[in-house]
């Protein structure tokens, strides 16, 4: 039977808006009222709810002219089951659906135009409507032991249920209120993911949360009131609290389970290591149905936390309503400090388990941490971590135990009230002494740390510190803990500027009071030598720098208020003034040049200058910052980086200057560690900073070494080093590099490398030799590796000249001569000077090739020499030179000249010639004629020919033929008479091999032939 319930519901805008929102927030099968706003919508939104008589359908008013409800079961078509409904109807009850049947519903809004249909909704009518009972309860299980929550366990009764308002319904009991969607479609699980799906209220506090709702029984009245309701609700996002569970019963006949586990939190307090504390916890069934108990668990159970084996839990498998049982936990801390865990009971309630949070604090005597003994060359520091608290209690102080020759002494150090670890300075290291540290806290004195001996010192940072009138040397370990030098009756004070020798075995420093002097002093592990005065000065001495070859010390001193740089031998003597208007010298790795702040430039710039009188500038370093007088400047050991102080920062010179973070005050001094990895910066505030360089080349503060201010004046990093001894400014291709590694212990190995030669490093001894280097600039690197893993690296920039001198033949300048001796003159040029010459020649006959070279002069220092030459030969001479580095140059271009054949070597090709003799003729003979057409011949090979003849006022002429080719006609007439005249013939473009013919070309005139010179060049 169909029956329409035409209960008209009000249409306020607020109701429509809330109904739409609730519908959007739930998922099938739950449907709640939605909110629609004031605007007209074309399609209504329907939802269903179970009643004792059937399935109710309700929808929102969309201002239609009417409505109808359609139903579909299975694969059947949609059917109009309500008939026409008025425009004010928003609820209709389907009493015709059979018990246990399922159907889909939709609402069609009709109008003058096309109808609009709601989305379909599904409903199942229960086989039997739930009974209405007298159980009214809201039971809140806040799960307080699971996590932090402001909710508290509470069971409230009776329960009142509000009418649906804005798509929701509120249940109230005791101080609890629970606001839910107004309708559910029937029994089942409902996921409510919106963070505002439900509202939980307890007392004056409320929060919204997503939730999961499990409905066991529900019916509504036809007028939309709640008739009976049995459900469990889990809300898990309420202000970040733990998952809270509600058991909801409204006019229900179904019972419920509820459990309390108390106390929800328990602190065992402070418990000493190895001792046990116990606490019991109570499980109570606070519901009306029995609760099944399946067991207990302690999270991460172990020796420290566990169920007490001496007091087993006494919970039955089924705990009746109102009954209690207990479980006991034993806490036996295994570590000092706070600890926590959870005790969980597993039960059959909706939550499934309940926990209590356990905490405790283990305490015990404490062990000293990070106990170290760090050496300096003549003292050491004993350090350990300042703990404040240890073993779970406040630290009262420490006992420092010293063991020497079987005797123990103990010194008490109360815990610090200021930050910073302990560092006890011991200026004198006693052989065999050992140290240990024990901690005293509120529990008592802990065990001693392992005994430590004083290791061998491998480096130290040396500072001058103290009041200005008593400033003296002190050493700092690699962590900046300062140890005064041992008392020295020979000490001179006060000390200011200082630096270390390249081998790390000596210091040089300055006293600048009544006696301004430069001193050196041996300072090695276990030994401090007697100060040696190098020089006394009327002017203050500052900015010391020791040359990398160990032979010289550079410093700055003023002259008429102008900064000047001087160099003095490391053994003393009279300094050499390098230059004025320069300051802050620092040696470069060539041991010949200094990087300075050059005030001769405007503005002042960093530059390198020769460390000789005059200070010739060799390079100007790139950079934008003016480097004023007094700013510290230091080049790294390899010369690749130059650091300088600028205000409270350290900068690295370069086209792009790298700048450190700002330090506490102006940078007073800087020093590189010998490896070139770190920079120490000393500020005017007396603090020491260790700066590093990252992969991008930027400076960063790695560590603040010495925090306490102490009027420190200068700083130097001292470490055993390799000293590359003096080397020439320029070397030949075969280099020899002497070095001294005696600062290292026996067993130290050395490797050497010539950077730029593309040869790998190799094991070496002094002197290291390299061969066949090309001309150029190189860096020699010598590395030391000591047996204990320490080491050092030394660098030397060298210039190699592998090119020999350029030599040339200066004389003879002629191409042919009748002289029996040729005077040879040679010369050569070389930047490093010419040491000697080699001279060679080769010769050829008039008709044959050159013979082998002959070298009559080798390694001669002479630049002029006489060569005997034979008639009829061409001689080609060349020279090469050797420079003072041993480089031999290339042979020069040849200079060729010839000495003529005698006329007797010419063949009389015709009659009419007369052979004559006389002392004025070449070789005392001549061949002559006055007749025309008379010829002489000679078979030759050559390109250049000279006719030896007499010229006179009555002389005629001679025609010259090469084979049948007329070359020229030589006129022998001349105003005066000359014998043995060399007359050049036309030079041939190619080598002529054949017969030269000389034919008299005049009649009645003298043609007097004295010889023929032949040259192949």
DODREN-694985 format. One line per 4 residues: number of its first residue (from 1); their letters; for each residue x, y, z of C-alpha. Coordinates in steps of 0.25 Angstrom, whole numbers. Each point is the difference from the previous one (the first is absolute). Example, Ala and Ser with C-alpha at 12.3 -4.5 7.8 and 13.67 -1.06 7.14 Angstrom:
2
1 = AS = 49 -18 31 | 6 14 -2
END
This chain:
1017
1 = XXXX = 0 0 0 | 5 14 -4 | -2 10 10 | 5 14 -1
5 = XXXX = 5 7 12 | -2 15 -4 | 6 6 12 | 5 14 -5
9 = XXXX = 13 4 5 | 5 14 2 | 9 6 -11 | 9 10 7
13 = XXXX = 13 2 -8 | 9 -4 12 | -7 -14 -1 | 3 -2 -15
17 = XXXX = 14 5 2 | 3 -10 11 | -7 -12 -7 | 9 2 -13
21 = XXXX = 13 0 8 | -4 -12 8 | -3 -8 -12 | 13 4 -7
25 = XXXX = 8 -5 13 | -5 -14 0 | 2 -12 -8 | -10 -11 -4
29 = XXXX = -8 -6 7 | 0 12 10 | -7 12 -6 | -3 13 9
33 = XXXX = -7 12 -3 | 7 10 -9 | 1 15 -1 | -5 7 -12
37 = XXXX = 1 15 2 | -10 10 -5 | 2 -2 -15 | -10 -8 -8
41 = XXXX = 5 -14 -3 | -5 -9 -11 | 1 -13 6 | -3 -4 14
45 = XXXX = 9 -9 9 | -7 -12 6 | 3 -8 12 | -6 -12 7
49 = XXXX = -2 -4 15 | -6 -13 6 | -13 1 8 | -8 -11 7
53 = XXXX = -10 1 -11 | 9 0 -12 | 10 9 -7 | -1 15 1
57 = XXXX = 5 9 -12 | 3 15 3 | 5 10 -9 | 3 15 -1
61 = XXXX = -10 10 -6 | 5 5 -13 | -12 9 -3 | -7 -10 -9
65 = XXXX = -15 0 -4 | 0 -14 6 | 7 -13 2 | -1 -15 -1
69 = XXXX = 8 -11 6 | 5 -11 -10 | 5 -14 4 | 8 -11 -7
73 = XXXX = 2 -14 5 | 10 -9 -7 | 0 1 -15 | -14 5 -1
77 = XXXX = -3 14 -5 | -3 12 8 | -14 1 6 | -7 12 5
81 = XXXX = -4 -5 14 | -4 13 7 | -9 7 -11 | 0 15 -1
85 = XXXX = 4 7 13 | -2 14 3 | 11 11 -1 | 1 1 15
89 = XXXX = 2 -15 2 | 15 -4 4 | -3 -14 7 | -7 -12 -5
93 = XXXX = 0 -14 6 | 0 -13 -8 | -7 -11 8 | -1 -9 -12
97 = XXXX = 14 -5 0 | 1 -14 6 | 8 -3 12 | 14 -4 -4
101 = XXXX = -2 6 -14 | 10 10 -6 | -5 12 -10 | 6 12 -7
105 = XXXX = -8 13 2 | 1 14 -7 | -9 12 1 | -5 7 -13
109 = XXXX = -2 15 1 | -11 4 -10 | -2 14 -6 | -6 7 -12
113 = XXXX = 13 -4 -8 | 8 -13 1 | 0 -7 13 | 13 -2 9
117 = XXXX = 4 -13 6 | 8 -2 13 | 11 -10 0 | -4 -14 4
121 = XXXX = 1 -5 14 | 0 -14 5 | -8 -6 13 | -2 -13 6
125 = XXXX = -11 -3 9 | 4 -8 12 | -7 -14 1 | -4 4 14
129 = XXXX = 0 13 6 | 9 2 13 | -7 0 13 | -1 13 8
133 = XXXX = 7 -2 14 | 4 8 12 | 15 1 -2 | 4 15 -1
137 = XXXX = 15 2 0 | 11 8 -6 | 13 -8 4 | 12 8 -4
141 = XXXX = 13 -8 0 | 11 11 -1 | 11 -10 -2 | 9 10 9
145 = XXXX = 11 -10 1 | 1 -1 -15 | 4 14 -3 | -2 14 5
149 = XXXX = -14 5 1 | -9 9 8 | -12 -9 0 | -2 -8 12
153 = XXXX = -7 -14 2 | -15 3 3 | -13 -8 0 | -12 9 -1
157 = XXXX = -15 -3 2 | -11 2 -4 | 2 4 -14 | -9 11 -7
161 = XXXX = -1 1 -15 | -3 13 -7 | -8 1 -12 | 7 1 -14
165 = XXXX = 6 14 -1 | 8 5 -12 | 3 -14 -4 | 5 -5 13
169 = XXXX = -5 -6 13 | 6 2 14 | 0 -11 11 | 2 5 14
173 = XXXX = 3 -7 13 | 8 5 13 | 11 10 -5 | 0 -7 -13
177 = XXXX = -6 5 -13 | 2 -7 -14 | -5 6 -12 | -2 -10 -12
181 = XXXX = -7 1 -14 | -15 0 2 | -2 -13 -7 | 6 -13 -4
185 = XXXX = -6 -10 -10 | 0 -12 10 | 10 -9 7 | 14 -1 -6
189 = XXXX = 14 7 0 | 1 15 -4 | 13 7 -3 | -1 15 3
193 = XXXX = 13 6 -6 | -3 15 1 | 7 6 12 | -13 6 4
197 = XXXX = -9 -12 -1 | -2 -1 15 | 1 9 12 | 5 -5 13
201 = XXXX = -3 8 13 | 4 -3 14 | -3 11 10 | 4 13 -6
205 = XXXX = 9 -5 -11 | -4 -5 -14 | 7 -4 -12 | -3 -5 -14
209 = XXXX = 5 -13 -6 | -1 -10 -11 | -6 -13 5 | -4 -15 -3
213 = XXXX = -14 -4 5 | -5 -14 2 | -15 -1 1 | -6 -12 6
217 = XXXX = -14 4 1 | -8 13 -4 | -14 5 -3 | -7 13 -2
221 = XXXX = -14 5 2 | -8 5 -12 | 2 14 5 | 15 -2 0
225 = XXXX = 3 -2 14 | 10 -10 5 | -7 -12 6 | 11 -10 3
229 = XXXX = 15 0 -2 | 11 -9 3 | 14 3 -6 | 15 1 2
233 = XXXX = 8 13 -4 | 15 1 -2 | 5 15 -1 | 14 1 -3
237 = XXXX = 4 14 -4 | -5 8 11 | 10 11 3 | 11 -10 -3
241 = XXXX = -5 -9 12 | 0 -15 0 | -11 -8 -6 | -12 2 9
245 = XXXX = -12 -11 1 | -14 3 3 | -10 -11 3 | -14 6 -4
249 = XXXX = -13 -6 6 | -13 8 -2 | -13 -7 4 | 8 -13 -3
253 = XXXX = -2 -14 4 | 15 -3 -3 | 11 -1 11 | 14 6 -2
257 = XXXX = 14 -3 5 | 9 11 6 | 14 -1 7 | 9 9 8
261 = XXXX = 14 -3 2 | 6 9 12 | 8 7 2 | 1 5 -14
265 = XXXX = 14 5 2 | 11 -4 11 | 14 6 2 | 9 -9 8
269 = XXXX = 9 12 3 | 15 -2 2 | 5 -14 1 | 14 -4 1
273 = XXXX = 6 -9 -11 | -2 -15 3 | -10 3 11 | -15 -3 -2
277 = XXXX = -13 8 2 | -14 -6 -1 | -14 5 -2 | -13 -6 -2
281 = XXXX = -11 4 -10 | -15 -3 1 | -9 -5 -11 | -15 3 3
285 = XXXX = -12 -4 -8 | -9 12 0 | -10 -5 -10 | -12 -8 2
289 = XXXX = 5 -12 -8 | 11 -10 3 | 14 4 -6 | 9 -10 -5
293 = XXXX = 15 2 4 | 10 -7 -9 | 13 5 6 | 10 11 3
297 = XXXX = 12 5 -7 | 12 10 3 | 5 7 -12 | 15 -3 -3
301 = XXXX = 0 -9 12 | 14 -4 6 | 8 1 12 | -4 14 3
305 = XXXX = -15 -1 -3 | -8 -13 2 | -12 -6 7 | 4 -3 14
309 = XXXX = 3 -15 1 | -1 1 15 | -15 5 -1 | -7 -6 -12
313 = XXXX = -13 7 -5 | -13 -6 6 | -10 3 -11 | -10 -11 -4
317 = XXXX = -3 -3 -14 | -14 7 2 | -1 12 9 | -14 2 5
321 = XXXX = -6 14 0 | 5 8 12 | 12 -10 3 | 14 4 0
325 = XXXX = 14 -7 -2 | 14 4 1 | 14 -1 -8 | 13 4 6
329 = XXXX = 12 6 -7 | 15 0 4 | 9 11 -4 | 15 -3 1
333 = XXXX = 8 11 -8 | 12 -5 -8 | 4 14 -5 | 0 14 7
337 = XXXX = -10 10 -4 | -15 1 -3 | -7 -13 -6 | -14 -3 -3
341 = XXXX = -9 -11 -5 | -15 -5 0 | -7 -11 7 | -12 -5 -9
345 = XXXX = -12 -9 4 | -7 -7 -12 | -15 0 2 | -13 -2 -7
349 = XXXX = -5 14 1 | -2 8 -13 | 14 6 2 | 6 -13 1
353 = XXXX = 11 4 9 | 4 9 11 | 13 6 4 | 7 7 11
357 = XXXX = 12 9 -2 | 12 -4 8 | 12 9 3 | 13 -1 8
361 = XXXX = 13 7 2 | 12 -9 1 | 12 6 9 | 14 -5 3
365 = XXXX = 14 4 2 | 5 6 -13 | 12 -3 -9 | 9 12 -5
369 = XXXX = -1 3 -14 | 10 4 -11 | 12 0 9 | 12 4 -8
373 = XXXX = 14 4 2 | 5 9 -11 | 15 3 -1 | 7 13 -3
377 = XXXX = 15 0 -2 | 3 1 14 | -13 -1 8 | -14 -5 -2
381 = XXXX = -14 1 3 | -10 -10 7 | -14 2 -5 | -13 -6 3
385 = XXXX = -15 3 -3 | -8 9 9 | -12 -8 3 | -9 9 9
389 = XXXX = -9 -13 2 | 5 -15 -2 | -5 -13 6 | -14 7 0
393 = XXXX = 4 10 11 | 7 13 1 | 15 -1 -1 | 7 6 12
397 = XXXX = 15 0 -5 | 11 -9 -5 | 13 -6 6 | 12 1 -9
401 = XXXX = 9 -12 4 | 15 1 -3 | 9 -12 0 | 15 1 1
405 = XXXX = 10 -10 4 | -10 -8 7 | -6 12 8 | -14 5 -2
409 = XXXX = -4 15 2 | -15 5 -1 | -4 14 -3 | -15 4 1
413 = XXXX = -7 8 -10 | -14 5 3 | -10 0 -12 | 1 13 -8
417 = XXXX = -11 10 1 | 4 5 -14 | 0 -7 -14 | 12 -7 -4
421 = XXXX = 8 -13 2 | 11 -2 10 | 14 2 -5 | 11 0 11
425 = XXXX = 13 5 -5 | 13 -7 4 | 12 9 -4 | 11 -11 3
429 = XXXX = -2 -14 -5 | 5 -10 10 | 5 -13 -6 | -9 -12 3
433 = XXXX = -12 8 5 | -14 -5 -2 | -13 6 2 | -15 -5 3
437 = XXXX = -13 8 3 | -11 -5 9 | -14 7 1 | -7 3 13
441 = XXXX = -15 2 -1 | -11 -1 11 | 1 -15 0 | 15 0 2
445 = XXXX = 13 -1 -7 | 0 -8 -13 | 11 -9 -5 | 13 6 -5
449 = XXXX = 2 2 -15 | 11 -8 -6 | 14 5 3 | 6 8 -11
453 = XXXX = 15 4 -2 | 5 12 -7 | 2 -3 -15 | 11 6 -9
457 = XXXX = -2 14 -4 | -1 2 -15 | -5 15 0 | -4 11 8
461 = XXXX = -5 14 -2 | 9 11 7 | -5 13 5 | 6 12 7
465 = XXXX = -10 3 11 | -1 7 14 | 0 14 4 | 8 9 -10
469 = XXXX = 11 2 10 | 2 -15 3 | -5 -6 -13 | 7 -14 -2
473 = XXXX = -1 -12 -9 | -11 -10 2 | -4 -12 -8 | -14 -5 -3
477 = XXXX = -4 -14 -4 | -8 -3 -13 | -13 4 8 | 5 13 5
481 = XXXX = 3 -4 14 | 11 9 4 | 12 -5 8 | 11 11 5
485 = XXXX = 14 -4 -4 | 8 -5 12 | 7 10 8 | 13 4 -6
489 = XXXX = 11 8 7 | 5 4 -14 | -13 5 -5 | 0 15 -5
493 = XXXX = -14 7 1 | -9 6 -4 | -1 -7 -13 | -9 4 -12
497 = XXXX = 1 -4 -15 | 4 -15 -2 | 1 -10 -11 | 5 -15 -1
501 = XXXX = 12 -5 -8 | -4 -9 -12 | 5 -12 7 | -8 3 12
505 = XXXX = 12 -1 10 | 2 15 2 | -8 13 3 | 4 14 -3
509 = XXXX = -6 11 8 | 1 15 3 | 2 7 13 | -5 15 -2
513 = XXXX = 2 7 13 | 13 6 5 | 8 -9 -9 | -7 -2 -13
517 = XXXX = 7 -13 -5 | -3 -12 -9 | 3 -14 6 | 0 -14 -4
521 = XXXX = -2 -12 10 | 0 -15 -2 | -13 -6 5 | -2 -14 -2
525 = XXXX = -7 -11 8 | 6 -1 13 | 10 11 -2 | 0 15 0
529 = XXXX = 14 6 -4 | 6 13 4 | -4 13 -8 | 9 5 -11
533 = XXXX = 0 14 -3 | 1 3 -15 | -2 15 -1 | -3 12 9
537 = XXXX = -8 11 -6 | -4 15 3 | -13 -2 -6 | -11 -10 3
541 = XXXX = 0 -14 -7 | -12 -6 -5 | -6 -10 -10 | 10 -11 0
545 = XXXX = 1 -11 -10 | 11 -11 -2 | 4 -4 -14 | -4 -14 -4
549 = XXXX = 15 -4 -2 | 3 4 14 | 11 10 -3 | -7 14 2
553 = XXXX = -10 7 8 | -8 12 -6 | -6 10 9 | -6 14 0
557 = XXXX = 6 12 7 | -4 15 -2 | 10 10 -6 | -4 15 2
561 = XXXX = -15 -5 3 | 0 -8 -13 | -1 -15 0 | 12 -7 -5
565 = XXXX = 3 -15 -2 | 13 -6 3 | 7 -14 -1 | 10 -5 9
569 = XXXX = 8 -13 0 | -6 -11 10 | 14 0 7 | 0 15 2
573 = XXXX = 8 11 -6 | -4 13 -7 | -14 1 -6 | -2 3 -15
577 = XXXX = -10 11 -2 | -9 -5 -11 | -9 11 -2 | -8 11 7
581 = XXXX = -15 3 -2 | -3 -15 1 | -4 -8 12 | -5 -13 6
585 = XXXX = 10 -9 -7 | -2 -15 -2 | 9 -9 -8 | -5 -7 -13
589 = XXXX = 5 -15 -2 | 11 4 -10 | 7 5 13 | 4 13 -9
593 = XXXX = -12 8 0 | -9 6 10 | -15 3 0 | -2 14 6
597 = XXXX = -10 11 1 | 6 10 -10 | -3 14 3 | 7 5 -12
601 = XXXX = -12 -4 -7 | -13 9 1 | -8 -5 6 | 9 -10 8
605 = XXXX = -1 -14 -6 | 6 -13 3 | 13 -3 -8 | 12 -9 -1
609 = XXXX = 14 6 0 | 14 -5 -1 | 6 -2 14 | 12 8 -4
613 = XXXX = 4 15 2 | -10 8 -8 | -11 -9 1 | -4 -1 -15
617 = XXXX = -14 -3 -2 | -2 -13 -7 | -16 -2 0 | -12 8 5
621 = XXXX = -10 -10 6 | -15 2 -4 | -10 5 10 | -8 12 3
625 = XXXX = 3 3 15 | 10 10 4 | 10 -7 9 | 5 11 10
629 = XXXX = 12 0 8 | 0 -9 12 | -10 -10 -6 | 5 -14 2
633 = XXXX = 4 -7 -13 | 3 -15 -2 | 3 -8 -12 | -3 -15 1
637 = XXXX = 11 -10 0 | -2 -3 -15 | -3 14 -4 | -13 -3 -6
641 = XXXX = -8 9 10 | 3 13 7 | -8 4 12 | -1 13 6
645 = XXXX = -7 7 12 | -10 10 -3 | -8 6 12 | -6 -12 7
649 = XXXX = 1 -9 -12 | 10 -8 -7 | 1 0 -15 | 6 -8 -11
653 = XXXX = 6 8 -11 | -5 -2 -14 | -9 6 -11 | -11 -5 8
657 = XXXX = 4 3 15 | -5 -11 10 | -4 6 13 | -1 -7 13
661 = XXXX = -12 2 10 | 2 12 9 | 8 -3 12 | -2 6 14
665 = XXXX = 10 12 -3 | 11 4 -9 | 9 -10 -6 | 14 2 6
669 = XXXX = 8 -12 -5 | -2 -12 -9 | 8 -12 -2 | -1 -12 -10
673 = XXXX = 1 -14 5 | 12 -6 -7 | -9 -9 -9 | -7 12 -5
677 = XXXX = -14 -6 5 | -3 10 11 | 2 14 4 | 1 5 14
681 = XXXX = -5 14 3 | 3 8 12 | -9 12 3 | 3 12 8
685 = XXXX = -10 -6 11 | 11 -11 2 | -9 -11 -6 | 6 -11 -10
689 = XXXX = -9 -5 -11 | 3 -12 -9 | -5 3 -14 | -2 -10 -11
693 = XXXX = -2 1 -15 | -12 -8 -6 | 0 -6 -14 | -6 13 -6
697 = XXXX = 12 7 6 | -8 8 10 | 6 2 14 | -8 -5 12
701 = XXXX = 2 0 15 | 4 -15 4 | 3 2 15 | 2 11 10
705 = XXXX = 13 -5 6 | 3 10 12 | -12 7 5 | 6 7 12
709 = XXXX = 6 13 -3 | 14 2 4 | 7 12 -7 | 6 -9 -10
713 = XXXX = 9 7 -10 | 3 -11 -11 | -1 -14 -4 | 8 -11 -7
717 = XXXX = -3 -14 -4 | 12 -9 4 | 1 -14 -6 | 12 -9 -4
721 = XXXX = 2 3 -15 | 9 -3 -12 | 9 11 -4 | 4 1 -14
725 = XXXX = 14 7 0 | 4 11 -9 | -1 -2 -15 | 5 8 -12
729 = XXXX = -10 10 -5 | 1 -7 -14 | 3 -15 -2 | 4 -8 -12
733 = XXXX = -9 -12 -5 | 7 -9 10 | -4 5 14 | 6 -3 14
737 = XXXX = -9 4 12 | 7 -2 14 | -9 -1 11 | 1 -2 15
741 = XXXX = -10 -9 7 | 8 -2 13 | -12 6 8 | -7 -13 -1
745 = XXXX = 3 -13 7 | 7 -12 -5 | -8 -8 -10 | -6 12 -7
749 = XXXX = -2 -2 -15 | 0 11 -10 | -6 1 -14 | 3 11 -10
753 = XXXX = -7 5 -12 | 2 11 -11 | -14 6 -2 | -1 4 -14
757 = XXXX = 9 -11 -6 | -11 -10 0 | 8 -10 7 | -5 -7 12
761 = XXXX = 5 2 14 | 11 -10 4 | 8 -4 12 | 12 8 2
765 = XXXX = 12 4 8 | 7 13 0 | 4 5 -9 | -12 -3 -9
769 = XXXX = 4 0 -15 | -9 2 -12 | 5 -1 -14 | -4 5 -14
773 = XXXX = -9 11 5 | -5 10 -11 | 2 15 2 | -11 5 9
777 = XXXX = -5 3 14 | -2 -12 9 | -3 -3 15 | 8 -11 7
781 = XXXX = -8 -6 11 | 7 -9 11 | -9 -7 9 | 4 -7 13
785 = XXXX = -7 -12 6 | 4 -3 15 | -3 -14 6 | -10 6 9
789 = XXXX = -9 5 -12 | 5 14 1 | 7 8 -11 | 2 12 -7
793 = XXXX = 1 6 -14 | 11 10 -5 | -1 8 -13 | 10 7 -9
797 = XXXX = -4 8 -12 | 12 -2 -11 | 2 5 -14 | 7 -9 -9
801 = XXXX = 7 4 -12 | 2 -12 -10 | 4 9 -12 | 14 2 -4
805 = XXXX = 6 13 -5 | -2 5 -14 | 13 0 -7 | 5 6 -13
809 = XXXX = 12 2 -9 | 5 14 0 | 12 -2 -9 | 5 -2 -10
813 = XXXX = -9 9 -8 | 6 -3 -14 | -4 -11 -9 | 13 -2 -6
817 = XXXX = 15 3 4 | 14 -3 -5 | 5 0 14 | 5 -14 6
821 = XXXX = -7 3 14 | -14 4 3 | -3 8 13 | -13 -5 6
825 = XXXX = -8 8 9 | -12 -5 8 | -10 5 10 | -12 -4 8
829 = XXXX = -11 5 8 | -7 -6 13 | -7 5 12 | 8 -8 9
833 = XXXX = 14 3 -7 | 8 -8 -10 | 10 -10 6 | 7 -5 -13
837 = XXXX = 0 -3 -15 | 1 -11 -9 | 5 3 -15 | -1 -9 -12
841 = XXXX = 2 0 -14 | -2 -8 -13 | 7 2 -13 | -2 -4 -15
845 = XXXX = 10 0 -12 | -3 8 -12 | -7 -12 -7 | -5 -9 11
849 = XXXX = -10 0 12 | 2 4 15 | 8 -9 9 | -3 -4 14
853 = XXXX = 0 11 11 | 13 3 8 | -1 6 13 | 14 6 4
857 = XXXX = -6 8 11 | -8 -6 12 | -4 7 13 | 9 12 -4
861 = XXXX = -2 14 7 | 7 7 -11 | -9 8 -10 | 11 1 -11
865 = XXXX = 8 -11 -6 | 9 -2 -12 | -4 -11 -10 | 11 -5 -11
869 = XXXX = -7 -1 -13 | 5 -8 -12 | -1 5 -14 | -11 -5 -9
873 = XXXX = -10 -2 11 | -12 6 5 | -2 0 15 | -13 1 8
877 = XXXX = 2 3 15 | -11 1 11 | 0 2 15 | -8 -5 12
881 = XXXX = 0 5 14 | -2 -5 14 | -6 8 11 | 4 1 15
885 = XXXX = -11 -10 3 | 6 -10 -10 | -11 2 -11 | 7 -2 -13
889 = XXXX = -7 8 -12 | -2 -4 -14 | 11 1 -11 | -1 14 -6
893 = XXXX = -2 2 -15 | 13 -3 -8 | 9 11 -5 | 6 -5 -13
897 = XXXX = 13 5 -7 | 10 -5 -10 | 14 0 -3 | 4 0 -15
901 = XXXX = 7 -10 -8 | 13 4 -6 | 0 3 -15 | 8 -12 -2
905 = XXXX = -13 -8 3 | -6 6 -13 | 2 -8 -13 | 6 7 -12
909 = XXXX = -11 -3 -10 | 7 8 -11 | 14 5 -3 | 4 14 2
913 = XXXX = 1 0 15 | 13 2 7 | 3 -5 14 | 7 10 9
917 = XXXX = 5 1 14 | 2 11 10 | -1 3 15 | -12 9 -2
921 = XXXX = -8 -11 -6 | -9 -9 7 | 8 -12 4 | 11 7 -9
925 = XXXX = -5 -4 -13 | -9 6 -11 | -5 -4 -14 | -1 11 -10
929 = XXXX = -3 4 -14 | -2 12 -9 | -6 -7 -12 | -15 -1 -2
933 = XXXX = -9 -12 1 | 10 -8 9 | -7 -9 10 | 2 -7 14
937 = XXXX = -9 -10 6 | -3 -7 13 | -10 -10 4 | -8 5 12
941 = XXXX = -13 -2 9 | -5 13 6 | -9 11 0 | 9 12 3
945 = XXXX = 13 2 -7 | 12 10 1 | 10 3 -10 | 14 3 5
949 = XXXX = 7 10 -10 | 8 12 -1 | -6 14 -3 | 8 11 -7
953 = XXXX = -1 11 -9 | 4 -8 -12 | -8 -12 3 | -10 -6 -9
957 = XXXX = -12 -8 3 | -4 -15 1 | -13 -7 -3 | -6 -11 9
961 = XXXX = -8 -12 -4 | -7 -10 8 | 0 -11 -10 | -5 7 -13
965 = XXXX = -7 10 8 | 6 14 0 | 0 5 15 | 7 13 -1
969 = XXXX = 12 8 -6 | 9 5 11 | 7 13 -3 | 14 0 6
973 = XXXX = 3 14 -3 | 3 9 12 | 7 13 2 | 10 -6 9
977 = XXXX = 6 -14 1 | -5 -10 10 | 5 -15 1 | -9 -11 5
981 = XXXX = -13 7 -1 | -12 -9 3 | -11 3 -11 | -14 -5 3
985 = XXXX = -7 -7 -11 | -15 -1 -1 | -6 -9 10 | -7 -12 -5
989 = XXXX = -14 -3 5 | 3 -15 0 | 12 -8 2 | 8 0 -13
993 = XXXX = 8 -13 -3 | 9 1 -12 | 11 8 -7 | 3 14 2
997 = XXXX = 7 7 -12 | 7 13 1 | 3 6 -14 | 8 13 -3
1001 = XXXX = -9 10 -6 | 10 11 -4 | 12 1 -10 | 13 6 4
1005 = XXXX = -4 2 15 | 5 -8 12 | -9 -11 5 | 7 -5 13
1009 = XXXX = -7 -12 7 | 5 -3 14 | -11 -10 5 | -14 -5 2
1013 = XXXX = -9 -1 13 | -12 -9 0 | -11 0 10 | -12 -9 1
1017 = X = -9 9 8
END
